[in-house]
Amino acid sequence: MRPAIARTVDVERLAARLAATPSAFRDRDTVLYAIVADLFVDRASRPLTPPERERVRTAGGSSPRRAQELLAIAAWLLHDEAFAGTHAEPLAALLLERLPGLAESVVPRLFVEDAERREELVRTCLAALALVPSGETEAQAADRLAALDSVRRAELLAAARAREAQRDLERKARAAELARIRAQEEEERRQAARTTHED
């Protein structure tokens, strides 16, 4: 029988584990399926299923290389004893849905090299697996993760860029309309002057 998951975990300790991610988990030639399969055997409530194995092989959509790099890094993190007894379904959802999306927003190596991104990955994993950081309430943990959320930040930046692009189009349309009106007024003045001269 697997041990129960601890109710709280130390974010700083897990972030330090990420900072020390072995090169084998960062190697582009890493056999990801084997790493994830081992993770499920060692830490999850059941082994990886055949459909999940196939999804590991095809993870990442438009950014498969980045997704696979991040999954390998996350597998190292999730092998920590704090995740013993993890329920397999939320673990699969984390690895196959949440993290590939995160990999599209952030270069995976930053989850090892950058302090904020390490904290983000730790907190993303904890939230997905219903674990609360030591010394925090669920609400506090959610607020901190929201402040670090790279996917949300990317969405907000994309929305801001789209709004600015729309404003730019509107400015250009107004300028074109103003130029058209001025040209029309100038033509009307020329017509009036020509009519006056002829009279």
GROMACS elastic network, one bead per residue, 0.5 to 0.9 nm:
[ bonds ]
;  ai    aj funct       b0    kb
    1    85     6  0.88884   500
    2     5     6  0.89585   500
    2    43     6  0.83112   500
    2    44     6  0.85863   500
    2    45     6  0.74648   500
    2    84     6  0.71672   500
    2    85     6  0.53632   500
    3     6     6  0.87865   500
    3    84     6  0.64093   500
    3    85     6  0.56054   500
    4     7     6  0.88144   500
    4    84     6  0.70488   500
    4    85     6  0.55174   500
    4    86     6  0.80499   500
    5     8     6  0.86748   500
    5    82     6  0.68397   500
    5    83     6  0.62408   500
    5    84     6  0.58930   500
    5    85     6  0.55104   500
    5    86     6  0.64723   500
    5   131     6  0.81942   500
    6     9     6  0.68710   500
    6    82     6  0.64781   500
    6    83     6  0.77994   500
    6    84     6  0.83529   500
    6   131     6  0.76864   500
    7   130     6  0.86297   500
    7   131     6  0.59903   500
    7   132     6  0.64153   500
    7   133     6  0.83915   500
    7   134     6  0.85090   500
    8    82     6  0.87070   500
    8   131     6  0.60738   500
    8   133     6  0.51412   500
    8   135     6  0.80294   500
    8   136     6  0.86393   500
    9    13     6  0.85075   500
    9    14     6  0.82921   500
    9    82     6  0.66631   500
    9   126     6  0.83971   500
    9   131     6  0.72263   500
    9   132     6  0.65101   500
    9   134     6  0.51541   500
    9   135     6  0.89564   500
   10    13     6  0.54204   500
   10    14     6  0.64368   500
   10    15     6  0.87025   500
   10    82     6  0.87681   500
   10   132     6  0.89790   500
   10   133     6  0.58419   500
   10   134     6  0.54457   500
   10   135     6  0.87156   500
   11    14     6  0.51920   500
   11    15     6  0.60256   500
   11    16     6  0.85620   500
   11   119     6  0.70709   500
   11   122     6  0.66110   500
   11   123     6  0.73310   500
   11   126     6  0.89304   500
   11   133     6  0.59979   500
   11   134     6  0.73583   500
   12    16     6  0.61276   500
   12    17     6  0.86124   500
   12   119     6  0.77306   500
   12   122     6  0.89019   500
   13    16     6  0.50888   500
   13    17     6  0.63470   500
   13    18     6  0.88453   500
   14    18     6  0.63891   500
   14    19     6  0.87588   500
   14    77     6  0.70172   500
   14    80     6  0.79347   500
   14    82     6  0.87996   500
   14   118     6  0.86181   500
   14   119     6  0.83553   500
   14   122     6  0.65673   500
   15    18     6  0.50316   500
   15    19     6  0.63372   500
   15    20     6  0.87825   500
   15    77     6  0.84772   500
   15   112     6  0.84634   500
   15   115     6  0.77163   500
   15   118     6  0.54816   500
   15   119     6  0.58281   500
   15   121     6  0.83239   500
   15   122     6  0.63866   500
   16    20     6  0.64184   500
   16    21     6  0.88611   500
   16   118     6  0.83189   500
   17    20     6  0.51613   500
   17    21     6  0.64182   500
   17    76     6  0.83872   500
   17    77     6  0.66422   500
   17    80     6  0.83594   500
   18    21     6  0.50714   500
   18    22     6  0.88705   500
   18    73     6  0.76093   500
   18    74     6  0.82910   500
   18    76     6  0.76181   500
   18    77     6  0.60486   500
   18   111     6  0.73849   500
   18   112     6  0.54784   500
   18   113     6  0.85320   500
   18   118     6  0.65182   500
   18   121     6  0.88896   500
   18   122     6  0.83378   500
   19    22     6  0.89651   500
   19   111     6  0.80790   500
   19   113     6  0.63542   500
   19   114     6  0.83092   500
   19   115     6  0.82502   500
   19   118     6  0.74159   500
   20    23     6  0.89657   500
   20   112     6  0.75846   500
   21    24     6  0.82771   500
   21    25     6  0.67120   500
   21    26     6  0.75575   500
   21    73     6  0.69950   500
   21    76     6  0.67882   500
   21    77     6  0.78874   500
   21   112     6  0.68701   500
   22    25     6  0.56698   500
   22    26     6  0.69725   500
   22    73     6  0.88709   500
   22    76     6  0.81973   500
   23    27     6  0.59931   500
   24    27     6  0.53331   500
   24    28     6  0.88200   500
   24    29     6  0.87270   500
   24    30     6  0.66301   500
   24    72     6  0.89543   500
   25    28     6  0.84748   500
   25    30     6  0.66236   500
   25    32     6  0.87275   500
   25    35     6  0.85000   500
   25    69     6  0.79763   500
   25    72     6  0.54114   500
   25    73     6  0.56788   500
   25    74     6  0.89050   500
   25    75     6  0.81330   500
   25    76     6  0.67908   500
   26    29     6  0.86016   500
   26    30     6  0.73772   500
   26    69     6  0.65520   500
   26    70     6  0.84866   500
   26    72     6  0.68956   500
   26    73     6  0.65108   500
   26   109     6  0.78372   500
   27    30     6  0.53363   500
   27    69     6  0.79524   500
   27    72     6  0.88733   500
   28    31     6  0.86840   500
   28    65     6  0.81847   500
   28    68     6  0.86104   500
   28    69     6  0.69505   500
   29    32     6  0.85650   500
   30    33     6  0.88513   500
   30    34     6  0.87473   500
   30    35     6  0.82482   500
   30    69     6  0.85837   500
   30    72     6  0.78092   500
   31    34     6  0.56788   500
   31    35     6  0.66562   500
   31    72     6  0.87682   500
   32    35     6  0.51280   500
   32    36     6  0.61847   500
   32    37     6  0.84335   500
   32    56     6  0.75561   500
   32    57     6  0.77121   500
   32    68     6  0.68557   500
   32    69     6  0.83885   500
   32    71     6  0.76123   500
   32    72     6  0.61470   500
   33    36     6  0.52823   500
   33    37     6  0.59474   500
   33    38     6  0.85023   500
   33    53     6  0.66895   500
   33    54     6  0.87519   500
   33    56     6  0.63114   500
   33    57     6  0.66811   500
   34    37     6  0.50742   500
   34    38     6  0.60760   500
   34    39     6  0.85513   500
   35    38     6  0.52073   500
   35    39     6  0.62370   500
   35    40     6  0.88757   500
   35    72     6  0.69524   500
   35    75     6  0.68602   500
   35    76     6  0.84249   500
   36    40     6  0.63620   500
   36    41     6  0.87013   500
   36    48     6  0.79175   500
   36    53     6  0.85136   500
   36    56     6  0.79396   500
   36    71     6  0.80285   500
   36    72     6  0.75578   500
   36    75     6  0.63309   500
   36    95     6  0.89001   500
   37    40     6  0.52742   500
   37    41     6  0.63368   500
   37    42     6  0.86782   500
   37    47     6  0.69075   500
   37    48     6  0.57963   500
   37    53     6  0.77893   500
   38    41     6  0.50425   500
   38    42     6  0.59882   500
   38    43     6  0.83166   500
   38    47     6  0.83642   500
   38    48     6  0.87614   500
   38    79     6  0.89070   500
   39    42     6  0.51816   500
   39    43     6  0.56910   500
   39    44     6  0.70495   500
   39    47     6  0.85679   500
   39    48     6  0.88310   500
   39    75     6  0.65020   500
   39    76     6  0.83858   500
   39    78     6  0.73626   500
   39    79     6  0.60823   500
   40    43     6  0.54030   500
   40    45     6  0.74106   500
   40    46     6  0.64536   500
   40    47     6  0.50753   500
   40    48     6  0.59055   500
   40    86     6  0.87100   500
   40    88     6  0.72081   500
   40    91     6  0.85383   500
   41    44     6  0.61636   500
   41    45     6  0.79809   500
   41    46     6  0.66527   500
   41    47     6  0.51661   500
   41    48     6  0.76296   500
   42    45     6  0.88539   500
   42    47     6  0.86726   500
   42    79     6  0.74424   500
   42    84     6  0.75499   500
   42    85     6  0.86200   500
   43    46     6  0.85110   500
   43    78     6  0.78618   500
   43    79     6  0.66142   500
   43    80     6  0.84354   500
   43    81     6  0.78877   500
   43    83     6  0.63016   500
   43    85     6  0.55159   500
   43    86     6  0.60326   500
   43    87     6  0.86626   500
   43    88     6  0.87418   500
   44    47     6  0.69529   500
   44    48     6  0.87623   500
   44    83     6  0.80776   500
   44    84     6  0.67862   500
   44    85     6  0.53481   500
   44    87     6  0.56166   500
   44    88     6  0.51718   500
   44    89     6  0.89415   500
   44    91     6  0.76338   500
   45    84     6  0.87212   500
   45    85     6  0.57242   500
   45    86     6  0.59533   500
   45    87     6  0.51085   500
   45    88     6  0.53977   500
   45    89     6  0.87858   500
   46    49     6  0.85376   500
   46    87     6  0.78174   500
   46    88     6  0.60722   500
   47    88     6  0.77922   500
   48    51     6  0.83356   500
   48    52     6  0.60973   500
   48    53     6  0.64138   500
   48    88     6  0.79699   500
   48    92     6  0.83240   500
   49    52     6  0.51527   500
   49    53     6  0.61836   500
   49    54     6  0.87925   500
   50    54     6  0.63931   500
   50    55     6  0.87667   500
   51    54     6  0.51614   500
   51    55     6  0.63420   500
   51    56     6  0.87830   500
   52    56     6  0.61933   500
   52    57     6  0.87039   500
   52    92     6  0.74333   500
   52    96     6  0.81708   500
   53    56     6  0.51349   500
   53    57     6  0.65069   500
   53    58     6  0.89290   500
   54    57     6  0.51225   500
   54    58     6  0.64439   500
   54    59     6  0.85373   500
   55    58     6  0.50554   500
   55    59     6  0.56018   500
   55    96     6  0.68645   500
   56    59     6  0.51403   500
   56    60     6  0.87611   500
   56    68     6  0.80122   500
   56    71     6  0.87370   500
   56    95     6  0.81689   500
   56    96     6  0.67118   500
   57    68     6  0.83749   500
   58    61     6  0.73085   500
   58    64     6  0.70797   500
   58    68     6  0.88518   500
   59    63     6  0.84438   500
   59    64     6  0.58696   500
   59    65     6  0.87302   500
   59    67     6  0.63668   500
   59    68     6  0.67739   500
   59    71     6  0.89565   500
   59    95     6  0.87492   500
   59    96     6  0.63185   500
   59    97     6  0.83151   500
   59   100     6  0.66717   500
   60    63     6  0.50118   500
   60    65     6  0.72125   500
   60    66     6  0.72163   500
   60    68     6  0.70156   500
   60    96     6  0.81343   500
   60    97     6  0.86535   500
   60    99     6  0.86587   500
   60   101     6  0.74475   500
   60   103     6  0.79079   500
   60   104     6  0.80793   500
   61    64     6  0.57080   500
   61    67     6  0.83511   500
   61   100     6  0.78513   500
   61   101     6  0.89267   500
   62    65     6  0.89884   500
   62   104     6  0.81227   500
   63    66     6  0.55305   500
   63    67     6  0.61560   500
   63    68     6  0.87035   500
   63   100     6  0.78481   500
   63   101     6  0.89282   500
   63   103     6  0.75161   500
   63   104     6  0.62356   500
   64    67     6  0.50542   500
   64    68     6  0.60588   500
   64    69     6  0.85387   500
   64   100     6  0.79357   500
   64   103     6  0.89213   500
   65    68     6  0.52604   500
   65    69     6  0.62112   500
   65    70     6  0.87193   500
   66    69     6  0.50825   500
   66    70     6  0.62271   500
   66    71     6  0.85927   500
   66   100     6  0.77480   500
   66   103     6  0.56347   500
   66   104     6  0.71024   500
   66   106     6  0.86907   500
   66   107     6  0.69614   500
   66   108     6  0.62661   500
   67    70     6  0.52037   500
   67    71     6  0.61053   500
   67    72     6  0.86850   500
   67    99     6  0.69788   500
   67   101     6  0.77843   500
   67   102     6  0.80374   500
   67   103     6  0.52051   500
   67   104     6  0.73642   500
   67   108     6  0.78458   500
   68    71     6  0.50077   500
   68    72     6  0.62326   500
   68    73     6  0.87037   500
   68   100     6  0.78025   500
   68   103     6  0.86107   500
   69    72     6  0.53235   500
   69    73     6  0.64493   500
   69    74     6  0.87253   500
   69   103     6  0.83419   500
   69   108     6  0.62226   500
   69   109     6  0.80618   500
   70    73     6  0.50642   500
   70    74     6  0.60203   500
   70    75     6  0.84422   500
   70    99     6  0.70881   500
   70   100     6  0.75658   500
   70   102     6  0.85134   500
   70   103     6  0.63616   500
   70   107     6  0.85076   500
   70   108     6  0.51622   500
   70   109     6  0.78354   500
   70   111     6  0.79586   500
   71    75     6  0.59694   500
   71    76     6  0.87077   500
   71    95     6  0.63455   500
   71    96     6  0.84463   500
   71    99     6  0.69488   500
   71   100     6  0.77301   500
   71   103     6  0.88625   500
   71   108     6  0.89705   500
   72    75     6  0.50430   500
   72    76     6  0.65441   500
   72    77     6  0.89080   500
   73    76     6  0.52992   500
   73    77     6  0.65888   500
   73    78     6  0.88101   500
   73   108     6  0.80159   500
   73   109     6  0.85467   500
   73   111     6  0.79544   500
   73   112     6  0.78744   500
   74    78     6  0.60019   500
   74    79     6  0.85271   500
   74    95     6  0.80035   500
   74    99     6  0.84840   500
   74   111     6  0.89411   500
   74   121     6  0.77140   500
   74   122     6  0.86002   500
   74   125     6  0.82351   500
   75    79     6  0.60936   500
   75    95     6  0.85582   500
   76    79     6  0.53202   500
   76    80     6  0.73835   500
   77    80     6  0.58619   500
   77    83     6  0.89909   500
   77   122     6  0.78207   500
   77   125     6  0.89371   500
   78    81     6  0.80038   500
   78    82     6  0.79649   500
   78    83     6  0.60456   500
   78    84     6  0.86496   500
   78   125     6  0.79741   500
   79    82     6  0.81942   500
   79    83     6  0.68383   500
   79    84     6  0.78970   500
   80    83     6  0.59159   500
   80    84     6  0.74647   500
   81    84     6  0.52531   500
   82    85     6  0.88020   500
   83    86     6  0.56290   500
   83   126     6  0.88899   500
   83   129     6  0.85735   500
   85    88     6  0.87100   500
   86    89     6  0.88227   500
   86    90     6  0.81794   500
   86    91     6  0.70338   500
   86   129     6  0.71702   500
   87    90     6  0.61963   500
   87    91     6  0.64506   500
   87    92     6  0.88927   500
   87   129     6  0.76791   500
   88    91     6  0.50226   500
   88    92     6  0.60098   500
   88    93     6  0.85907   500
   89    92     6  0.51758   500
   89    93     6  0.62560   500
   89    94     6  0.86515   500
   90    94     6  0.60545   500
   90    95     6  0.86169   500
   90   128     6  0.64219   500
   90   129     6  0.59939   500
   90   130     6  0.87734   500
   91    94     6  0.50803   500
   91    95     6  0.62530   500
   91    96     6  0.84893   500
   91   125     6  0.84717   500
   91   128     6  0.74018   500
   91   129     6  0.66408   500
   92    95     6  0.51841   500
   92    96     6  0.57741   500
   92    97     6  0.78554   500
   93    96     6  0.52816   500
   93    97     6  0.52563   500
   93    98     6  0.66433   500
   93    99     6  0.87165   500
   93   128     6  0.80890   500
   94    97     6  0.56904   500
   94    99     6  0.60372   500
   94   100     6  0.87863   500
   94   124     6  0.84316   500
   94   125     6  0.70246   500
   94   128     6  0.61322   500
   94   129     6  0.80254   500
   95    98     6  0.63087   500
   95    99     6  0.54638   500
   95   100     6  0.72666   500
   96    99     6  0.65765   500
   96   100     6  0.64919   500
   97   100     6  0.59198   500
   97   101     6  0.67281   500
   98   101     6  0.54982   500
   98   102     6  0.64611   500
   98   103     6  0.89546   500
   98   124     6  0.85279   500
   98   128     6  0.85193   500
   99   103     6  0.61398   500
   99   104     6  0.87648   500
   99   121     6  0.87662   500
   99   124     6  0.86035   500
   99   125     6  0.89495   500
  100   103     6  0.50257   500
  100   104     6  0.65911   500
  101   104     6  0.53095   500
  101   105     6  0.70354   500
  101   151     6  0.72851   500
  102   105     6  0.53564   500
  102   106     6  0.63657   500
  102   107     6  0.89970   500
  102   108     6  0.87563   500
  102   149     6  0.88383   500
  102   150     6  0.69987   500
  102   151     6  0.58755   500
  103   106     6  0.52563   500
  103   107     6  0.63741   500
  103   108     6  0.61273   500
  103   151     6  0.88826   500
  104   107     6  0.75830   500
  104   108     6  0.89671   500
  104   151     6  0.81873   500
  105   150     6  0.63660   500
  105   151     6  0.58326   500
  105   153     6  0.88381   500
  105   154     6  0.64915   500
  106   109     6  0.85099   500
  106   110     6  0.72200   500
  106   111     6  0.82522   500
  106   117     6  0.85883   500
  106   150     6  0.70512   500
  106   151     6  0.82641   500
  107   110     6  0.58648   500
  107   111     6  0.78362   500
  108   111     6  0.56253   500
  108   112     6  0.76522   500
  109   112     6  0.54454   500
  109   113     6  0.62083   500
  109   114     6  0.82915   500
  110   114     6  0.50572   500
  110   115     6  0.83260   500
  110   116     6  0.88623   500
  110   117     6  0.61655   500
  110   118     6  0.74721   500
  111   114     6  0.60257   500
  111   115     6  0.77401   500
  111   116     6  0.80986   500
  111   119     6  0.81287   500
  111   120     6  0.79218   500
  111   121     6  0.65929   500
  112   115     6  0.77768   500
  112   117     6  0.75277   500
  112   118     6  0.59304   500
  113   117     6  0.79570   500
  113   118     6  0.75032   500
  114   117     6  0.53785   500
  114   118     6  0.61226   500
  114   119     6  0.87227   500
  115   118     6  0.51225   500
  115   119     6  0.62950   500
  115   120     6  0.86262   500
  116   119     6  0.51042   500
  116   120     6  0.61139   500
  116   121     6  0.87256   500
  116   148     6  0.71636   500
  117   121     6  0.61794   500
  117   122     6  0.85592   500
  117   148     6  0.76459   500
  117   150     6  0.83626   500
  118   121     6  0.52495   500
  118   122     6  0.62235   500
  118   123     6  0.85888   500
  119   122     6  0.51151   500
  119   123     6  0.60449   500
  119   124     6  0.83958   500
  119   145     6  0.85401   500
  119   148     6  0.80070   500
  120   123     6  0.51700   500
  120   124     6  0.59060   500
  120   125     6  0.85507   500
  120   144     6  0.88037   500
  120   145     6  0.64333   500
  120   148     6  0.57021   500
  120   149     6  0.67536   500
  120   150     6  0.80836   500
  121   125     6  0.61792   500
  121   126     6  0.85667   500
  122   125     6  0.53041   500
  122   126     6  0.62227   500
  122   127     6  0.86741   500
  123   127     6  0.59668   500
  123   128     6  0.84260   500
  123   131     6  0.89140   500
  123   132     6  0.87011   500
  123   133     6  0.78989   500
  123   141     6  0.77374   500
  123   142     6  0.86601   500
  123   144     6  0.83904   500
  123   145     6  0.61323   500
  123   148     6  0.89920   500
  124   127     6  0.52675   500
  124   128     6  0.61551   500
  124   129     6  0.86563   500
  124   145     6  0.69922   500
  124   149     6  0.84629   500
  125   128     6  0.51799   500
  125   129     6  0.62258   500
  125   130     6  0.86102   500
  125   131     6  0.83757   500
  126   129     6  0.52093   500
  126   130     6  0.60452   500
  126   132     6  0.65760   500
  126   133     6  0.75510   500
  127   130     6  0.50659   500
  127   131     6  0.58953   500
  127   132     6  0.71806   500
  127   138     6  0.88515   500
  127   141     6  0.80689   500
  127   142     6  0.76670   500
  127   145     6  0.84206   500
  128   131     6  0.77465   500
  131   138     6  0.86208   500
  132   135     6  0.84809   500
  132   136     6  0.68509   500
  132   137     6  0.69817   500
  132   138     6  0.61011   500
  132   141     6  0.68284   500
  133   136     6  0.57254   500
  133   137     6  0.78394   500
  133   138     6  0.82410   500
  133   141     6  0.67777   500
  134   137     6  0.84466   500
  136   139     6  0.79316   500
  136   140     6  0.57800   500
  136   141     6  0.61027   500
  137   140     6  0.51290   500
  137   141     6  0.61716   500
  137   142     6  0.85634   500
  138   141     6  0.50875   500
  138   142     6  0.61100   500
  138   143     6  0.86294   500
  139   142     6  0.50680   500
  139   143     6  0.61614   500
  139   144     6  0.86613   500
  140   143     6  0.51010   500
  140   144     6  0.62271   500
  140   145     6  0.86312   500
  141   144     6  0.52204   500
  141   145     6  0.61970   500
  141   146     6  0.85686   500
  142   145     6  0.51591   500
  142   146     6  0.60765   500
  142   147     6  0.86669   500
  143   146     6  0.50691   500
  143   147     6  0.63115   500
  143   148     6  0.88485   500
  144   147     6  0.51084   500
  144   148     6  0.64833   500
  144   149     6  0.86666   500
  145   148     6  0.50779   500
  145   149     6  0.58607   500
  146   149     6  0.50433   500
  146   150     6  0.87510   500
  146   152     6  0.78369   500
  147   150     6  0.86825   500
  147   153     6  0.87110   500
  148   152     6  0.86858   500
  148   153     6  0.81687   500
  149   152     6  0.54133   500
  149   153     6  0.61780   500
  149   154     6  0.86741   500
  150   154     6  0.59921   500
  150   155     6  0.84907   500
  151   154     6  0.50930   500
  151   155     6  0.61970   500
  151   156     6  0.86564   500
  152   156     6  0.61445   500
  152   157     6  0.85689   500
  153   156     6  0.50794   500
  153   157     6  0.61221   500
  153   158     6  0.85163   500
  154   157     6  0.50700   500
  154   158     6  0.60308   500
  154   159     6  0.84829   500
  155   158     6  0.50716   500
  155   159     6  0.60717   500
  155   160     6  0.85272   500
  156   159     6  0.50212   500
  156   160     6  0.60697   500
  156   161     6  0.85536   500
  157   161     6  0.60889   500
  157   162     6  0.85054   500
  158   161     6  0.50505   500
  158   162     6  0.60932   500
  158   163     6  0.85906   500
  159   162     6  0.50018   500
  159   163     6  0.61469   500
  159   164     6  0.85839   500
  160   163     6  0.50788   500
  160   164     6  0.61539   500
  160   165     6  0.85407   500
  161   164     6  0.50457   500
  161   165     6  0.60430   500
  161   166     6  0.85289   500
  162   165     6  0.50213   500
  162   166     6  0.61345   500
  162   167     6  0.85850   500
  163   166     6  0.50344   500
  163   167     6  0.61399   500
  163   168     6  0.85401   500
  164   168     6  0.60553   500
  164   169     6  0.86012   500
  165   169     6  0.62455   500
  165   170     6  0.86241   500
  166   169     6  0.50799   500
  166   170     6  0.61941   500
  166   171     6  0.85984   500
  167   171     6  0.60731   500
  167   172     6  0.85677   500
  168   171     6  0.50080   500
  168   172     6  0.61644   500
  168   173     6  0.85142   500
  169   172     6  0.50957   500
  169   173     6  0.60590   500
  169   174     6  0.85846   500
  170   174     6  0.61120   500
  170   175     6  0.85152   500
  171   174     6  0.51198   500
  171   175     6  0.60965   500
  171   176     6  0.85366   500
  172   176     6  0.60218   500
  172   177     6  0.85021   500
  173   176     6  0.50657   500
  173   177     6  0.61125   500
  173   178     6  0.85255   500
  174   177     6  0.50526   500
  174   178     6  0.60345   500
  174   179     6  0.85170   500
  175   178     6  0.50340   500
  175   179     6  0.60986   500
  175   180     6  0.85229   500
  176   179     6  0.50541   500
  176   180     6  0.61100   500
  176   181     6  0.86503   500
  177   181     6  0.61634   500
  177   182     6  0.85730   500
  178   181     6  0.50877   500
  178   182     6  0.61245   500
  178   183     6  0.85079   500
  179   182     6  0.50761   500
  179   183     6  0.60249   500
  179   184     6  0.84626   500
  180   183     6  0.50948   500
  180   184     6  0.60806   500
  180   185     6  0.85767   500
  181   184     6  0.50011   500
  181   185     6  0.60765   500
  181   186     6  0.85084   500
  182   185     6  0.50228   500
  182   186     6  0.60395   500
  182   187     6  0.84981   500
  183   186     6  0.50267   500
  183   187     6  0.60988   500
  183   188     6  0.85475   500
  184   187     6  0.50545   500
  184   188     6  0.61401   500
  184   189     6  0.86215   500
  185   189     6  0.61781   500
  185   190     6  0.86524   500
  186   189     6  0.50348   500
  186   190     6  0.62358   500
  186   191     6  0.85897   500
  187   190     6  0.50596   500
  187   191     6  0.61286   500
  187   192     6  0.85487   500
  188   192     6  0.60729   500
  188   193     6  0.85264   500
  189   192     6  0.50005   500
  189   193     6  0.60328   500
  189   194     6  0.84946   500
  190   193     6  0.50335   500
  190   194     6  0.60508   500
  190   195     6  0.85207   500
  191   194     6  0.50990   500
  191   195     6  0.61380   500
  191   196     6  0.86129   500
  192   195     6  0.50975   500
  192   196     6  0.61594   500
  192   197     6  0.86169   500
  193   196     6  0.50904   500
  193   197     6  0.61455   500
  193   198     6  0.86293   500
  194   197     6  0.51159   500
  194   198     6  0.61891   500
  194   199     6  0.86660   500
  195   198     6  0.51901   500
  195   199     6  0.63051   500
  196   199     6  0.51549   500
